[in-house]
Amino acid sequence: MSIILIRLETFYVYLESGGFVMGPLAVGAVLLWYALGYRIFTLRRGSGKSISRLVESHLKDTASKPTGTGIIDSAVAKGVEVLRLRGVSLRPYLDEKYADYEKEMNRYSVLVNSIVVVSPLAGLLGTVTGMIETFQALGEMSLFSQSGGIAGGISQALISTQMGLAVAIPGLVVGRVLVRRQRNLSCELEKLKDYLCNYQINYEKKQGDNDEVFKTR
C-alpha cells in the first residue's frame, strides 16, 4: 500500500511540475485509452472463415441460431435470418441493418483523432508558458524565484512537451491500426451484402426454373 501511495505522490509531483496543461493532458490520456480499448473490443471480425463459408455454415445450421464473437459473424447471422424469409427484398434490409454496424465501428473515432491532434498542441502551450517564465527570470536576473525561476521554467517546458507527445504518439499509432481494421471490416460488409443478394437472386432463379420444368411435365 505504501508503494502505491509513493508512486501516486511521485505522479502528482510530475503533473504539478509540468504546469497547468498537465491536468487536461492526463484526463485526455484516460479518455484516449478508454476510446481505443472500446474500439479494439468492437472492431473484431470474429471467425477466420471466408464470407461464403460463413454463410453456408449458417444456412446449414437450422436447429440453432449461430452466435458470433465479431462484427462479420453477427452480420452473417442477421443476413441469413432474413434470407430464410422468402420473398423479402434483401438489399434495403441489409443497408438498414448494416448501417448500425458502420455506426458502431465509427464510435469514438472522432474523440481519438481530436485527442491525438490536441495533445501536442497542449504540450506546446506548456512549453511556451515555461519559456516565458524562463525569460522573465532571466530579465529579473534570478536563478530561483517563487514560481521556480529559470530552472522551473525549463523543467515545465520540457515536461509538458514530453507529456503531450507521450499521449499523442501511442494514440496515433494504435488509432491508425484501428482505422485500417475498420476499413477492412466495412469492405467485408459490402462484400457480404453483395454475396447475400446474389445468393437470393440465384436461389429464386433456380426455383423458377424448377417450377417451369414441373409445369412442362
C-alpha positions as CSV (number, residue, x, y, z in Angstrom):
1,M,0.0,0.0,0.0
2,S,2.8,2.4,0.8
3,I,4.5,1.7,-2.6
4,I,1.2,2.7,-4.3
5,L,1.0,5.9,-2.3
6,I,4.6,6.8,-3.1
7,R,4.0,6.3,-6.8
8,L,0.8,8.3,-6.7
9,E,2.7,11.1,-4.9
10,T,5.5,10.9,-7.5
11,F,3.0,11.1,-10.3
12,Y,1.3,14.1,-8.7
13,V,4.6,15.9,-8.4
14,Y,5.3,15.1,-12.0
15,L,1.9,16.6,-13.1
16,E,2.4,19.6,-10.9
17,S,5.9,20.3,-12.3
18,G,4.6,20.4,-15.9
19,G,2.3,23.3,-15.3
20,F,-1.5,23.9,-15.8
21,V,-1.7,21.8,-19.0
22,M,-0.7,18.6,-17.3
23,G,-4.2,18.1,-15.8
24,P,-6.0,18.2,-19.1
25,L,-3.4,16.1,-20.7
26,A,-3.8,13.4,-18.0
27,V,-7.6,13.5,-18.5
28,G,-7.1,13.3,-22.2
29,A,-4.9,10.2,-21.8
30,V,-7.5,8.4,-19.8
31,L,-10.2,9.2,-22.3
32,L,-8.0,8.3,-25.2
33,W,-7.2,4.8,-23.9
34,Y,-10.8,4.2,-22.9
35,A,-11.9,5.1,-26.5
36,L,-9.1,2.9,-28.0
37,G,-10.0,0.0,-25.8
38,Y,-13.6,0.3,-26.8
39,R,-12.7,0.3,-30.5
40,I,-10.3,-2.6,-30.1
41,F,-13.1,-4.6,-28.5
42,T,-15.6,-3.6,-31.1
43,L,-13.6,-3.9,-34.3
44,R,-13.3,-7.7,-34.2
45,R,-14.0,-9.7,-37.2
46,G,-14.9,-13.0,-35.5
47,S,-14.4,-16.2,-37.3
48,G,-11.5,-16.5,-39.7
49,K,-13.6,-18.3,-42.3
50,S,-14.4,-16.7,-45.6
51,I,-17.7,-15.0,-46.2
52,S,-19.0,-17.8,-48.4
53,R,-18.2,-20.5,-45.9
54,L,-19.7,-18.5,-43.1
55,V,-23.0,-18.0,-45.0
56,E,-23.1,-21.7,-45.9
57,S,-22.5,-22.8,-42.4
58,H,-25.2,-20.6,-41.1
59,L,-27.6,-21.8,-43.7
60,K,-27.0,-25.4,-42.8
61,D,-27.5,-24.8,-39.1
62,T,-31.3,-24.8,-38.9
63,A,-31.5,-26.3,-35.4
64,S,-30.0,-23.4,-33.5
65,K,-29.2,-19.8,-34.2
66,P,-25.4,-19.4,-34.6
67,T,-23.7,-16.8,-32.4
68,G,-20.5,-15.0,-33.3
69,T,-18.0,-13.0,-31.4
70,G,-17.3,-10.4,-34.1
71,I,-19.0,-8.0,-36.5
72,I,-18.9,-10.2,-39.5
73,D,-20.2,-13.2,-37.6
74,S,-23.1,-11.2,-36.3
75,A,-23.8,-9.6,-39.7
76,V,-23.9,-13.0,-41.4
77,A,-26.3,-14.3,-38.8
78,K,-28.7,-11.4,-39.4
79,G,-28.4,-11.6,-43.2
80,V,-29.1,-15.3,-43.3
81,E,-32.0,-14.9,-40.9
82,V,-33.8,-12.6,-43.4
83,L,-32.6,-14.7,-46.3
84,R,-34.6,-17.6,-45.0
85,L,-37.8,-15.4,-45.3
86,R,-38.6,-16.0,-48.9
87,G,-40.0,-13.1,-51.0
88,V,-38.3,-10.4,-48.9
89,S,-36.2,-7.8,-50.7
90,L,-32.8,-8.3,-49.1
91,R,-30.9,-5.2,-50.2
92,P,-32.9,-2.5,-48.3
93,Y,-32.9,-4.6,-45.2
94,L,-29.2,-5.2,-45.3
95,D,-28.5,-1.5,-45.9
96,E,-30.6,-0.6,-42.9
97,K,-29.3,-3.2,-40.5
98,Y,-25.6,-3.0,-41.6
99,A,-25.7,0.8,-41.1
100,D,-25.8,0.1,-37.4
101,Y,-22.6,-1.8,-37.7
102,E,-21.0,1.1,-39.5
103,K,-22.1,3.5,-36.8
104,E,-20.8,1.2,-34.1
105,M,-17.4,0.8,-35.8
106,N,-17.1,4.6,-36.1
107,R,-17.8,5.3,-32.5
108,Y,-15.2,7.3,-30.6
109,S,-13.1,7.7,-33.8
110,V,-13.6,11.5,-33.6
111,L,-12.6,11.6,-30.0
112,V,-9.4,9.6,-30.7
113,N,-8.5,11.9,-33.5
114,S,-9.2,15.0,-31.5
115,I,-7.1,14.0,-28.5
116,V,-4.2,12.9,-30.8
117,V,-4.3,16.3,-32.5
118,V,-4.8,18.5,-29.4
119,S,-2.3,16.8,-27.1
120,P,0.9,18.0,-28.8
121,L,-0.6,21.5,-29.1
122,A,-1.4,21.4,-25.3
123,G,2.2,20.3,-24.7
124,L,3.4,23.2,-26.9
125,L,1.3,25.6,-24.9
126,G,3.0,24.3,-21.7
127,T,6.4,24.8,-23.4
128,V,5.6,28.4,-24.3
129,T,4.4,29.1,-20.8
130,G,7.6,27.6,-19.3
131,M,9.8,29.5,-21.7
132,I,8.0,32.8,-20.8
133,E,8.7,32.1,-17.2
134,T,12.4,31.4,-18.0
135,F,12.9,34.6,-19.9
136,Q,11.1,36.5,-17.1
137,A,13.5,35.0,-14.7
138,L,16.4,36.0,-16.9
139,G,15.1,39.5,-17.2
140,E,15.0,39.7,-13.4
141,M,18.4,38.0,-13.2
142,S,17.0,35.5,-10.7
143,L,18.1,31.9,-10.8
144,F,15.3,30.9,-8.4
145,S,12.0,32.6,-7.7
146,Q,8.7,31.7,-6.1
147,S,7.5,30.1,-9.4
148,G,10.7,28.2,-10.0
149,G,12.7,30.7,-11.9
150,I,14.9,29.6,-14.8
151,A,15.2,26.0,-13.7
152,G,11.4,25.8,-13.1
153,G,10.6,27.3,-16.4
154,I,12.8,25.0,-18.4
155,S,11.6,22.0,-16.4
156,Q,8.0,23.0,-17.1
157,A,8.7,23.5,-20.8
158,L,10.3,20.0,-21.2
159,I,7.8,18.1,-19.1
160,S,4.7,19.5,-20.8
161,T,6.2,18.7,-24.2
162,Q,7.1,15.2,-23.1
163,M,3.6,14.6,-21.7
164,G,1.9,15.9,-24.9
165,L,4.0,13.6,-27.1
166,A,3.6,10.7,-24.8
167,V,-0.2,11.0,-25.1
168,A,-0.3,11.6,-28.8
169,I,2.2,9.2,-30.3
170,P,0.8,5.9,-29.0
171,G,-2.7,7.1,-29.7
172,L,-1.7,8.0,-33.3
173,V,-0.2,4.5,-33.9
174,V,-2.9,2.5,-32.4
175,G,-5.6,4.7,-33.9
176,R,-4.2,4.3,-37.4
177,V,-4.2,0.5,-37.0
178,L,-7.8,0.5,-35.9
179,V,-8.8,2.8,-38.8
180,R,-7.3,0.3,-41.2
181,R,-9.1,-2.5,-39.5
182,Q,-12.4,-0.6,-39.7
183,R,-11.9,-0.1,-43.4
184,N,-11.3,-3.8,-43.9
185,L,-14.5,-4.6,-42.0
186,S,-16.5,-2.1,-44.0
187,C,-15.3,-3.7,-47.2
188,E,-16.2,-7.1,-45.9
189,L,-19.7,-5.9,-45.0
190,E,-20.2,-4.6,-48.6
191,K,-19.0,-8.0,-50.0
192,L,-21.3,-9.8,-47.6
193,K,-24.3,-7.7,-48.8
194,D,-23.4,-8.5,-52.5
195,Y,-23.0,-12.2,-51.7
196,L,-26.3,-12.5,-49.9
197,C,-28.2,-10.6,-52.6
198,N,-26.6,-12.7,-55.4
199,Y,-27.4,-15.8,-53.4
200,Q,-31.1,-14.8,-53.1
201,I,-31.2,-14.0,-56.9
202,N,-29.7,-17.3,-57.9
203,Y,-31.9,-19.2,-55.5
204,E,-35.1,-17.6,-56.8
205,K,-33.9,-18.1,-60.4
206,K,-33.3,-21.8,-59.6
207,Q,-36.7,-22.2,-58.0
208,G,-38.3,-20.5,-61.1
209,D,-36.5,-22.9,-63.4
210,N,-37.7,-25.9,-61.3
211,D,-41.3,-24.6,-61.5
212,E,-41.1,-24.3,-65.3
213,V,-39.8,-27.9,-65.5
214,F,-42.6,-29.1,-63.3
215,K,-45.2,-27.3,-65.4
216,T,-43.9,-28.8,-68.7
217,R,-44.3,-32.2,-67.2
